[in-house]
């Protein structure tokens, strides 16, 4: 007779899951044994064991992002469960369906201060859309099914707590009985379409607008054609949230990429001037960059009703799937004949791209220009590439310089903005799409947290991948750069080296120790050749880029507060004062020159052709 663990494993398979990210321990030991037995019998799950439970949950979240499936992570009781919290909060923050299965001590020990016995339900209550302990075999079916169903519908992590003794109990056939639920493993449909009357109201609002802007989020994944077709009809400009770069290909001329500190000036111009704002599958959190209240009529389409009308006073909130809602809306949209708004946006974006190229070509005395590293990467991204970045300065350069063409994808820890997610995301992407080239871009601080050890995971599983090409690029500047700039620009504090310095490590040497290719880049002139070499290598490559830490992540619009705080920080004896002043001046000057050239329609410098 099958036991509870055998049943849960089979039920996971019935929910369409074939891969789990897990770390063992005695609290989940019986379940681990059942996983091993299922594998030997040929009907198990692909069990991926990275080097830390936090990585398990980050990989499960990334798996959900890169596949659209439910991500599953497994860990032992208290210490393992607690380690997974950060990745589960990442799933919660970015609305991703994840199911976590965590061990627990025996039922008889609950509340008795047994070793590794803690109230896991209470601990997981805040992060989970559903959390439940299985205390009897008869309950197992309903709990597992409810966890998966709730994760899918509520778009968040669900947690199943599985006590050690219950794991090995016999699993009976369920019969009609009071208090026993016989549940279904049929996945719920989320292809929700709002009522026709609301679709018609949305069409009226959009058709009445002369300057329409779409703000597109990750919730629009799978709706690329519909988003672009609708924008063409109503002459709209398109802005994508950072996690939605791949939703709209970069070669769509009226797609101005991101908004805000990591965004573009054309995106800010759209926000400043639009009269109609359509938010599609986004919970864009920085409301200071959105239009003034009353400036624009606004519509929001989303599957998360609690997040609608939250950032801007929307006139109409449509609870629905973006793709299906747009399919219903498009027949009602009028073809705009005056496309001057959209054409102006496209022209503005050409000027911005020239600015970004000029910024990438600047030379700094204290290291390689990190913008150059991303610019050259962008020029060489192969078809269907997957790119990840971290929450630090890599996100700045990813937003400013990486342009995902049709078929490419990329992602990062979004609203949580957790440091150290880039490598778990990249490895999860490689498991999900083992035939594709994956590029992980990460800072040295994050690489020391959860990156160096994950190269061991890459080494362990490399033979499982159809395409062994996996590239890691480390920005090596011995500084927690993003926080250093935030100290200056947000709080007017000088950098405090005690907190900010990162111990220098030979990252390329570490890769070589593991049998991988290591490339050291110490000059701007070496950047292009390094990427060429990496993309030519059919294996794992680590590019150790010795970059400047003082290149300013200039926002598209420098506010008085930004400039004033930076000046105050430097006056308080910032240890990098002279380099920051020199490098910032160089960047600002280049930005101004390119803007003037754009206005005068002057051609590019010879070295920029």
C-alpha positions in Angstrom: 0.0 0.0 0.0 1.2 3.5 -0.8 2.0 5.9 2.0 1.2 9.6 2.3 4.6 10.5 0.7 4.0 8.3 -2.3 0.6 9.8 -2.8 1.8 13.4 -2.5 4.5 12.7 -5.1 2.0 11.2 -7.5 -0.4 14.1 -6.9 2.4 16.6 -7.7 2.9 14.8 -11.0 -0.8 15.0 -11.7 -0.6 18.8 -11.3 1.8 18.8 -14.2 5.0 19.2 -12.2 8.1 17.3 -13.4 10.9 19.1 -11.6 11.4 20.1 -7.9 14.1 22.2 -6.2 15.0 20.6 -2.9 17.4 20.2 0.0 17.2 17.1 2.3 17.0 16.8 6.1 15.6 14.5 8.7 12.4 16.4 9.1 11.5 15.6 5.5 13.4 12.3 5.4 10.5 9.9 4.8 9.4 12.0 1.9 12.9 12.1 0.5 13.0 8.3 0.7 9.8 8.1 -1.3 11.2 10.5 -3.9 14.2 8.2 -4.3 12.0 5.1 -4.6 9.8 6.8 -7.2 12.9 7.7 -9.2 14.1 4.1 -9.1 10.7 2.9 -10.3 10.9 5.3 -13.3 8.0 7.6 -12.2 9.8 10.1 -10.0 10.4 13.8 -10.2 13.5 15.6 -11.6 15.1 16.4 -8.2 17.5 19.4 -8.4 19.5 20.0 -5.2 21.4 23.3 -5.2 23.7 24.4 -2.3 21.2 26.1 0.0 17.4 26.1 0.7 17.1 29.8 -0.1 18.3 28.9 -3.6 15.7 26.2 -3.8 12.9 28.7 -3.3 14.4 31.3 -5.6 14.8 28.7 -8.3 11.2 27.6 -7.8 10.1 31.2 -8.2 12.3 31.6 -11.3 11.0 28.4 -12.8 7.4 29.8 -12.5 8.6 33.0 -14.2 10.4 31.3 -17.0 7.8 28.6 -17.7 4.4 29.8 -16.5 4.1 26.6 -14.5 3.9 26.1 -10.7 7.4 26.1 -9.1 7.9 23.5 -6.4 10.5 23.6 -3.6 11.1 21.2 -0.8 13.0 21.5 2.5 13.3 20.0 6.0 11.6 21.4 9.1 12.4 24.7 10.9 15.9 25.6 9.6 15.2 24.5 6.0 11.8 26.1 6.0 13.1 29.4 7.4 15.9 29.5 4.8 13.3 29.3 2.1 11.4 32.4 3.3 13.3 34.9 1.1 12.5 33.0 -2.1 8.9 32.6 -1.1 8.6 36.3 -0.5 10.1 36.8 -3.9 7.2 34.7 -5.3 4.7 36.7 -3.3 6.1 40.0 -4.3 6.1 39.1 -8.0 2.8 37.2 -8.1 4.2 33.8 -9.0 2.6 30.4 -8.3 4.9 28.3 -6.1 4.2 25.4 -3.8 6.6 24.7 -0.9 6.6 21.4 0.9 8.3 21.6 4.3 9.0 18.9 6.9 7.9 19.1 10.5 8.6 17.0 13.6 6.1 14.3 14.6 2.5 15.4 15.4 2.9 14.3 19.0 5.8 16.8 19.5 4.0 19.9 18.3 4.1 22.6 20.9 6.5 20.7 23.1 9.7 22.6 22.3 11.2 19.5 20.5 14.3 20.0 18.5 13.6 21.8 15.2 9.9 22.0 16.2 8.5 25.5 15.6 5.1 26.8 14.6 5.6 26.7 10.8 2.0 27.7 10.0 2.4 30.9 12.0 5.8 31.6 10.5 4.5 31.1 6.9 1.2 32.9 7.5 2.4 36.2 6.1 4.1 35.0 3.0 1.7 32.2 1.9 -1.6 32.5 0.0 -2.4 29.2 1.7 -0.6 27.2 4.4 -1.8 24.0 6.0 -0.3 21.1 8.0 -1.4 17.6 6.9 -2.3 15.8 10.2 -4.0 12.8 8.8 -3.7 10.7 5.6 -7.4 11.4 4.7 -6.5 15.2 4.6 -3.6 14.9 2.3 -5.5 15.0 -1.0 -7.5 18.1 -0.3 -4.5 20.0 1.1 -2.2 19.3 -1.9 -5.0 20.1 -4.4 -5.9 23.3 -2.5 -2.3 24.4 -2.3 -1.8 24.1 -6.1 -5.2 25.6 -7.0 -4.7 28.5 -4.6 -1.2 29.2 -5.8 -2.4 29.3 -9.4 -5.5 31.5 -8.8 -4.1 33.8 -6.2 -0.6 34.0 -7.9 1.5 33.4 -4.9 3.3 30.8 -2.8 1.3 28.1 -0.9 2.9 26.0 1.8 2.3 22.4 2.8 3.6 21.4 6.2 4.2 17.6 6.3 5.0 16.1 9.7 7.6 13.3 9.7 5.3 10.6 11.1 2.5 11.5 8.7 4.9 11.1 5.8 5.1 7.4 6.3 1.4 6.7 7.2 -0.6 4.4 4.9 -2.7 6.3 2.4 -6.2 4.9 2.2 -8.7 5.0 -0.7 -11.0 7.9 0.1 -14.7 7.0 0.4 -17.8 9.2 1.1 -17.6 10.2 4.8 -18.4 13.2 6.9 -15.3 15.5 7.2 -13.4 13.8 4.3 -12.9 15.9 1.2 -12.4 14.0 -2.1 -10.8 16.8 -4.2 -9.8 17.4 -7.8 -6.4 17.9 -9.4 -7.9 19.7 -12.4 -6.2 23.1 -12.8 -8.5 26.1 -12.7 -8.8 28.4 -15.7 -7.5 31.9 -15.2 -8.5 33.1 -18.7 -10.9 35.6 -17.2 -12.6 38.2 -19.4 -14.4 41.2 -18.0 -18.1 41.8 -18.9 -18.8 43.1 -22.3 -20.1 46.4 -20.9 -16.8 47.1 -19.2 -14.9 46.2 -22.4 -17.0 48.8 -24.3 -16.3 51.4 -21.6 -12.6 50.7 -21.9 -12.8 51.1 -25.7 -14.6 54.5 -25.4 -11.9 55.8 -23.0 -9.0 54.7 -25.3 -10.7 55.9 -28.5 -11.2 59.3 -27.0 -7.5 59.7 -26.1 -5.1 61.7 -28.3 -2.0 60.7 -26.4 -2.3 57.1 -25.2 0.3 55.2 -23.3 0.4 51.5 -22.4 2.3 50.6 -19.2 2.9 46.9 -19.6 3.9 44.5 -16.8 5.0 40.9 -16.4 1.3 40.0 -16.2 1.1 40.6 -19.9 3.4 37.6 -20.7 2.0 35.7 -23.6 0.1 38.7 -24.9 2.8 40.3 -27.1 0.9 40.3 -30.3 -2.2 41.7 -28.6 -0.4 44.5 -26.9 1.4 45.6 -30.1 -1.7 45.3 -32.2 -3.8 47.4 -29.8 -1.0 50.0 -29.6 -0.9 50.3 -33.4 -4.6 50.8 -33.6 -4.8 53.6 -31.0 -1.4 55.1 -31.8 -0.1 54.4 -28.4 3.4 54.5 -27.0 4.5 51.4 -24.9 6.5 51.4 -21.7 7.4 48.1 -20.1 8.2 47.4 -16.5 11.6 46.1 -15.8 10.3 42.5 -15.5 8.4 42.9 -18.7 11.2 43.8 -21.1 10.6 40.6 -23.0 6.8 41.2 -23.5 7.4 43.8 -26.2 10.4 43.2 -28.6 12.9 46.0 -28.5 12.6 46.7 -32.2 9.1 48.0 -31.8 9.9 51.6 -32.5 7.4 53.1 -30.0 8.5 50.8 -27.2 10.5 53.1 -24.9 11.6 50.4 -22.5 11.4 51.2 -18.7 10.2 54.0 -16.5 11.8 55.7 -13.5 15.4 55.6 -12.1 16.2 52.6 -14.3 14.2 53.9 -17.2 14.5 56.1 -20.2 13.8 59.8 -20.9 11.2 58.9 -23.6 9.3 56.9 -21.1 9.2 59.9 -18.7 8.1 62.1 -21.5 5.2 59.8 -22.1 4.2 60.0 -18.5 4.5 63.8 -18.5 2.3 64.3 -21.6 -0.1 61.4 -22.0 -3.8 62.0 -21.7 -4.7 58.3 -21.4 -2.9 55.6 -19.4 -3.6 51.9 -19.8 -1.9 49.7 -17.2 -1.7 46.1 -18.4 -0.7 43.4 -15.9 1.5 45.6 -13.8 1.8 46.6 -10.2 4.4 49.3 -11.0 5.4 50.5 -7.5 7.0 53.9 -8.2 3.9 56.2 -8.4 6.1 59.4 -8.4 6.9 58.7 -12.0 3.2 58.3 -13.1 1.2 61.2 -14.4 -0.2 64.0 -12.2 -3.6 63.2 -10.7 -6.3 64.3 -13.2 -3.8 64.6 -16.1 -4.8 61.3 -17.7 -7.8 59.0 -17.8 -6.6 55.6 -16.7 -7.6 52.0 -17.1 -6.1 48.9 -15.4 -6.3 45.3 -16.5 -5.1 42.7 -14.0 -5.7 39.3 -12.4 -4.9 40.7 -9.0 -7.9 42.9 -8.0 -6.4 44.0 -4.8 -3.6 45.7 -6.8 -5.9 47.6 -9.1 -6.4 51.4 -8.8 -3.6 51.4 -6.2 -0.8 53.5 -7.8 -2.9 55.9 -9.9 -6.6 57.0 -9.6 -7.9 54.7 -12.4 -11.3 55.4 -13.9 -12.0 51.8 -14.9 -10.5 48.5 -13.4 -10.9 45.4 -15.5 -10.5 42.1 -13.6 -9.2 39.9 -16.3 -6.3 38.1 -18.1 -4.5 40.7 -20.3 -4.4 38.5 -23.4 -8.1 37.6 -23.3 -9.2 41.1 -22.4 -7.2 42.6 -25.3 -8.7 40.1 -27.7 -12.1 41.3 -26.7 -11.1 44.9 -26.7 -9.2 45.1 -30.1 -12.3 44.8 -32.3 -13.7 47.9 -30.6 -10.7 50.1 -31.0 -10.6 52.7 -33.8 -7.7 53.0 -36.1 -6.0 56.4 -35.3 -5.1 58.4 -38.4 -3.1 61.0 -36.6 0.0 59.1 -35.4 2.1 62.1 -34.5 2.2 61.1 -30.8 3.5 57.6 -31.6 5.9 58.9 -34.2 7.3 61.5 -31.8 7.8 58.8 -29.2 9.8 56.6 -31.7 12.0 59.6 -32.6 12.6 60.4 -29.0 13.7 56.8 -28.4 16.3 57.0 -31.3 17.9 60.0 -29.6 17.9 58.2 -26.2 19.6 55.1 -27.7 22.3 57.3 -29.1 22.8 58.8 -25.7 23.1 55.3 -24.1 25.7 54.3 -26.8 27.7 57.5 -26.0 27.6 56.8 -22.3 28.8 53.2 -22.9 31.8 54.5 -24.9 33.2 56.7 -22.2 36.5 55.8 -20.6 37.1 55.9 -16.9 40.5 55.9 -15.2 39.5 53.6 -12.3 38.2 50.6 -14.2 36.2 49.3 -17.1 33.0 51.2 -17.9 30.2 48.9 -16.8 27.9 50.4 -19.3 30.3 49.2 -22.0 30.1 45.7 -20.7 26.3 45.6 -21.1 26.3 47.5 -24.4 28.6 44.9 -26.0 26.6 42.1 -24.5 23.5 43.5 -26.0 25.1 43.6 -29.5 25.9 39.9 -29.3 22.9 38.3 -27.6 22.0 35.2 -29.6 18.5 34.3 -30.6 16.4 32.9 -27.7 18.9 34.0 -25.1 17.9 34.2 -21.5 19.4 37.1 -19.4 19.3 37.5 -15.7 20.5 40.4 -13.5 20.7 41.1 -9.8 19.1 43.8 -7.7 22.2 46.0 -7.5 23.8 48.2 -10.2 23.4 45.3 -12.6 19.7 46.1 -12.7 20.6 49.7 -13.8 22.8 48.6 -16.7 20.4 45.8 -17.6 17.5 48.3 -17.8 19.6 51.0 -19.7 21.4 48.8 -22.2 19.9 45.3 -22.7 17.3 45.2 -25.5 15.5 41.9 -25.7 14.5 41.0 -29.2 11.7 38.6 -30.2 12.2 35.2 -28.6 14.6 36.4 -25.9 13.6 36.6 -22.3 15.0 38.0 -19.0 14.1 38.4 -15.4 15.1 39.4 -11.9 13.8 39.7 -8.4 11.3 42.5 -9.0 9.3 44.1 -6.2 11.3 42.3 -3.4 14.5 43.3 -5.3 16.3 40.6 -3.4 20.1 40.6 -3.7 21.7 37.4 -4.9 18.8 36.1 -7.1 20.6 36.3 -10.4 22.5 33.0 -10.2 19.5 30.9 -8.9 17.4 32.5 -11.6 20.0 31.7 -14.3 20.3 28.1 -13.2 16.6 27.6 -13.0 16.3 29.1 -16.5 18.9 26.7 -17.8 16.9 23.7 -16.4 13.7 25.1 -17.9 15.3 25.8 -21.3 18.4 23.7 -21.5 18.8 24.2 -25.2 19.1 28.0 -24.9 22.1 30.2 -24.0 21.7 31.7 -20.5 23.6 34.8 -19.4 23.8 35.7 -15.7 24.9 39.3 -15.0 25.8 39.8 -11.3 27.8 42.1 -9.0 30.7 40.9 -6.9 28.7 41.4 -3.6 25.9 39.2 -4.8 28.2 36.7 -6.4 29.9 36.2 -3.0 26.5 35.6 -1.4 24.8 33.0 -3.6 26.8 33.0 -6.8 30.2 31.3 -6.2 28.6 28.4 -4.6 26.0 28.1 -7.4 28.8 27.5 -9.8 29.2 24.2 -8.0 25.5 23.4 -8.8 26.2 24.3 -12.5 29.2 21.9 -12.4 27.0 19.2 -10.9 24.2 19.3 -13.4 26.0 20.5 -16.6 25.7 17.1 -18.3 21.9 17.3 -18.1 21.7 20.3 -20.4 21.3 20.0 -24.1 23.3 23.2 -24.7 26.2 23.5 -22.2 26.6 27.3 -22.9 26.2 29.1 -19.7 27.8 32.6 -19.2 28.3 34.4 -15.9 29.5 38.0 -16.0 30.7 39.4 -12.7 31.0 43.2 -12.2 34.2 43.2 -10.1 34.6 46.6 -8.4 35.0 45.6 -4.7 32.0 47.6 -3.7 28.3 47.2 -2.9 27.8 49.8 -5.6 24.1 50.3 -5.7 23.9 50.9 -2.0 26.9 53.3 -2.2 25.1 55.4 -4.7 21.8 55.2 -2.7 23.7 56.4 0.4 24.8 59.5 -1.6 21.6 60.3 -3.7 18.9 59.3 -1.2 20.3 60.1 2.2 23.1 62.6 1.4 25.6 60.4 3.3 29.2 59.8 2.2 30.0 56.2 1.5 31.1 54.3 4.6 33.8 51.8 3.4 33.4 49.6 6.5 29.9 48.6 5.2 30.5 48.9 1.5 33.8 47.3 0.7 33.8 43.9 -0.9 36.9 41.7 -0.6 38.5 41.2 -3.9 38.5 37.6 -5.2 39.9 36.1 -8.4 36.5 35.1 -9.8 37.8 33.9 -13.1 40.3 31.7 -11.1 37.4 30.2 -9.1 35.7 29.3 -12.4 38.9 27.8 -13.7 39.3 25.8 -10.5 35.9 24.2 -11.3 37.0 23.4 -14.8 35.3 26.3 -16.5 36.6 29.0 -18.8 37.6 32.2 -17.0 38.2 35.5 -18.8 39.6 38.6 -17.1 38.6 42.0 -18.5 40.6 45.0 -17.3 40.3 47.4 -20.3 37.3 48.8 -22.2 39.1 47.7 -25.4 38.9 44.1 -24.2 35.2 43.9 -23.5 33.9 43.1 -27.0 36.5 40.3 -27.5 35.6 38.8 -24.1 32.0 38.5 -25.1 33.0 37.1 -28.5 35.1 34.5 -26.8 32.4 33.6 -24.3 29.7 33.1 -26.9 32.1 31.0 -29.1 32.7 28.7 -26.2 30.4 25.7 -25.9 30.6 25.4 -22.2 30.5 27.4 -19.0 32.3 30.8 -19.1 32.9 33.4 -16.3 33.8 36.9 -17.4 35.5 38.7 -14.5 35.1 42.4 -15.5 37.1 44.8 -13.4 34.8 47.7 -13.6 34.6 51.2 -12.1 32.5 51.7 -9.1 32.0 55.4 -9.7 30.1 55.4 -12.9 26.9 57.2 -12.0 23.6 55.3 -12.6 22.1 58.6 -13.9 18.3 58.7 -13.9 16.7 60.0 -17.1 15.7 63.1 -15.2 18.1 64.4 -12.5 16.0 66.0 -9.7 17.2 68.8 -7.5 17.1 66.3 -4.6 19.3 63.8 -6.4 21.9 66.5 -7.2 21.8 68.2 -3.8 22.1 65.0 -1.8 25.0 63.8 -3.9 26.8 67.1 -3.4 26.2 67.0 0.4 27.6 63.5 0.5 30.8 64.5 -1.3 31.2 67.5 1.0 31.2 65.0 3.9 34.4 63.5 2.7 33.2 60.6 0.7 36.3 58.3 0.2 35.7 58.3 -3.6 35.0 62.0 -3.8 37.4 62.9 -6.6 36.6 59.9 -8.8 32.8 60.4 -8.3 33.0 64.1 -9.2 35.2 63.4 -12.3 33.2 60.4 -13.5 29.8 62.0 -12.9 30.9 65.2 -14.7 32.0 63.1 -17.7 28.7 61.2 -17.8 26.6 64.3 -17.5 28.6 66.2 -20.1 28.2 63.3 -22.5 24.5 63.1 -21.9 24.2 66.9 -22.6 26.3 66.6 -25.8 24.2 63.8 -27.2 21.0 65.6 -26.4 22.2 68.7 -28.4 23.3 66.5 -31.2 19.9 64.8 -31.3 18.1 68.2 -31.5 20.5 69.3 -34.3 20.3 65.9 -36.0 24.1 65.7 -36.0 25.6 62.4 -37.1 27.5 60.1 -34.8 31.2 60.5 -34.0 33.5 58.2 -36.0 34.3 56.1 -33.0 30.6 55.5 -32.4 29.6 54.3 -35.9 
